Amino acid sequence: MAKMIHSMIRVRDEAASLAFYRTAFGLDVVDRYRFDRFTLIYLRNAEQGFELELTVNAGQEVPYDPGNGYGHLAVSVEDIEAEHARLESAGLSPLPVKAMSHEGTPLARFFFVSDPDGYKIEVIQRGGRFV
């Protein structure tokens, strides 16, 4: 069986991205590999082994275009309202909390927040299939 281990996104401003992911989701650098033309930075927190890989390409001055194929990353939290308030007070501008149901059954409560490069992250209340 395959095991998901990381997802990679390209970021332009390493410091801004590290600050965002640390503040928003408690992700810290666990490895950093510098090469001549790029740096790979692996982030994770104590809740899981899955990592976010940030790729910082040397000389990238214009913002990346996530294109129309990228959707979002998703994280789950214990208390959606408290997490929304925390991100809002940190100045990260989360969108309003929404609820989604399927065939009349509540499915999820969630909100989105964007990182400094415009990548969307869905924050979902833990429960049901979203643990």
C-alpha positions as CSV (number, residue, x, y, z in Angstrom):
1,M,0.0,0.0,0.0
2,A,1.2,3.5,-0.8
3,K,1.6,6.0,2.0
4,M,1.1,9.7,1.4
5,I,4.2,11.5,2.8
6,H,4.2,15.1,1.5
7,S,2.7,17.7,-0.8
8,M,4.9,20.3,-2.5
9,I,4.2,24.0,-3.4
10,R,6.5,26.6,-4.8
11,V,6.8,29.8,-2.7
12,R,8.5,33.1,-3.5
13,D,9.2,34.5,0.0
14,E,10.6,31.9,2.3
15,A,10.4,34.0,5.5
16,A,6.8,35.0,4.8
17,S,5.8,31.4,4.0
18,L,7.5,30.0,7.1
19,A,5.9,32.6,9.3
20,F,2.4,31.9,7.8
21,Y,2.6,28.1,8.2
22,R,4.0,28.3,11.7
23,T,1.4,30.8,12.9
24,A,-1.6,29.3,11.0
25,F,-0.9,25.5,11.5
26,G,2.1,25.1,13.9
27,L,4.2,23.7,11.1
28,D,8.0,23.9,11.8
29,V,11.0,23.2,9.6
30,V,12.1,19.6,10.0
31,D,14.6,19.5,7.1
32,R,16.1,22.0,4.7
33,Y,18.2,21.2,1.6
34,R,19.9,24.0,-0.2
35,F,20.9,23.5,-3.8
36,D,22.5,25.9,-6.3
37,R,19.2,27.0,-7.9
38,F,16.5,26.1,-5.3
39,T,15.9,25.2,-1.6
40,L,13.6,22.4,-0.4
41,I,12.1,23.0,3.1
42,Y,10.0,20.3,4.8
43,L,7.5,21.3,7.4
44,R,5.4,19.3,9.9
45,N,3.9,19.5,13.3
46,A,3.6,16.9,16.2
47,E,0.1,15.8,15.1
48,Q,1.2,13.8,12.0
49,G,4.0,12.6,9.8
50,F,2.6,14.1,6.6
51,E,4.8,17.0,5.5
52,L,4.4,20.2,3.4
53,E,7.4,20.7,1.1
54,L,8.1,24.3,0.2
55,T,10.3,24.8,-2.9
56,V,12.0,28.2,-3.0
57,N,13.5,28.7,-6.5
58,A,16.4,31.2,-6.7
59,G,15.7,34.4,-8.5
60,Q,11.9,34.0,-8.6
61,E,10.7,37.5,-8.4
62,V,7.2,37.3,-9.9
63,P,4.4,35.5,-8.0
64,Y,3.6,32.0,-9.0
65,D,0.3,31.3,-10.8
66,P,-1.4,28.4,-9.0
67,G,-3.4,27.8,-12.3
68,N,-6.8,26.3,-12.6
69,G,-5.7,22.8,-11.5
70,Y,-4.7,23.5,-7.9
71,G,-7.5,23.1,-5.4
72,H,-6.4,23.3,-1.8
73,L,-4.6,21.7,1.1
74,A,-6.8,20.7,4.0
75,V,-6.2,20.5,7.8
76,S,-8.6,19.4,10.5
77,V,-9.0,21.2,13.9
78,E,-10.9,20.4,17.1
79,D,-12.7,23.7,17.4
80,I,-13.5,25.5,14.1
81,E,-14.8,28.7,15.8
82,A,-11.7,29.0,18.1
83,E,-9.4,28.4,15.2
84,H,-11.1,30.9,13.0
85,A,-10.9,33.5,15.8
86,R,-7.2,32.7,16.3
87,L,-6.3,33.1,12.7
88,E,-8.3,36.3,12.4
89,S,-6.6,37.8,15.5
90,A,-3.2,36.8,13.9
91,G,-4.1,39.0,10.9
92,L,-4.3,36.0,8.5
93,S,-7.8,37.1,7.1
94,P,-9.7,33.7,7.1
95,L,-12.9,33.6,5.1
96,P,-16.2,33.1,7.0
97,V,-17.0,29.7,8.5
98,K,-19.4,27.8,6.2
99,A,-21.4,24.5,6.6
100,M,-21.9,21.9,4.0
101,S,-24.4,19.0,4.0
102,H,-25.1,16.1,1.7
103,E,-28.6,14.9,1.2
104,G,-29.7,16.7,4.3
105,T,-27.0,15.3,6.6
106,P,-24.3,17.7,7.9
107,L,-21.0,16.9,6.3
108,A,-18.6,19.6,7.3
109,R,-18.0,23.0,8.9
110,F,-15.0,24.8,7.4
111,F,-13.4,28.0,6.2
112,F,-10.5,28.9,3.9
113,V,-7.4,30.9,4.4
114,S,-4.7,31.8,1.8
115,D,-1.0,31.7,2.3
116,P,1.3,34.5,1.1
117,D,1.5,33.0,-2.4
118,G,-2.3,32.7,-2.7
119,Y,-2.5,28.9,-2.0
120,K,-5.8,28.1,-0.4
121,I,-6.0,26.0,2.8
122,E,-9.3,24.5,4.0
123,V,-9.7,24.3,7.7
124,I,-12.3,21.7,8.7
125,Q,-13.9,20.9,12.0
126,R,-12.8,17.4,13.1
127,G,-15.6,14.8,13.0
128,G,-17.1,12.2,10.7
129,R,-14.8,11.5,7.9
130,F,-12.6,14.5,8.7
131,V,-10.6,13.4,11.7
